[in-house]
């Protein structure tokens, strides 16, 4: 029988708007609140949760950044002459991503998405290492580094496995009673919400499914340990589609040459620009001011969101779409999805959730604060 175990469960996209009018484990997890997300996507939130630091420190904001010298996609300089249709297929892209990751020894979540093959050579890709492994966010220490340093027996899910496998793996470790800390990773709710939106009737069944597994996990902890605490949290919510904006068409009609005058990355809700001459900057920024349903992030916003990179790693200028408006086509997907995240953290649909059996003893206002909660508990384990 173990002494005490601290359990943390991550449910991707379980926003506050989805939970606030539901009874979801109200008795079991009485400490509950809405939390500000980190501007960006899960690829921004997860490094933030695992380090307690903003993007400007851990260097993960969105997937692509301008870095032609170190681009792992240099080979595409030559492949771009091959017929476009071959590479527009998701399967081909997925296989190529796997080959490049293997060739470079990448262990992170590496996917090319819909980035055009005549542009990809200009960019590097942020998530080259496994964020959850010790050293995965080097030089910023992450959760696993902390657990290893303190010599705590722990369980961290393998994000490559299905969420059912991850839940089962953690249950098995709890039955053995030899772990003292666990971080359980689940991500299927995110995919479901993208498909059916937060108003989809499938959501209730999925939320109930999580609730029954959480109860089982809590029962196992109670049976195999003298004491336990459990916390359940998410990285962001989900905003239903309000409309689409063909942003590429707006900037590509300006008679500027991609690669010579400027480069750009079009995420689903953010556009990143790097300029190579003043004329390009002026033309693009004039057009950016009239791009519908969007605004240019100012210096104060970049500071507030922790993305004021001194080297403009993720763009000299960044445009954020208004809540619900997706860029279509983007470099992440050719078609908008029924729902998306990555809008203003202030919007109610963006809010994440934090729930606990106990008072976390740390004020949790931003998803990066989860790390402080975990760190505080880990320090209690070491006598
Ligand atoms: Zn998502």
Boltz pocket constraint, residues with backbone or C-beta under 6 A from the ligand:
constraints:
  - pocket:
      binder: B
      contacts: [[A, 13], [A, 42], [A, 190], [A, 191], [A, 194], [A, 341]]
      max_distance: 6.0
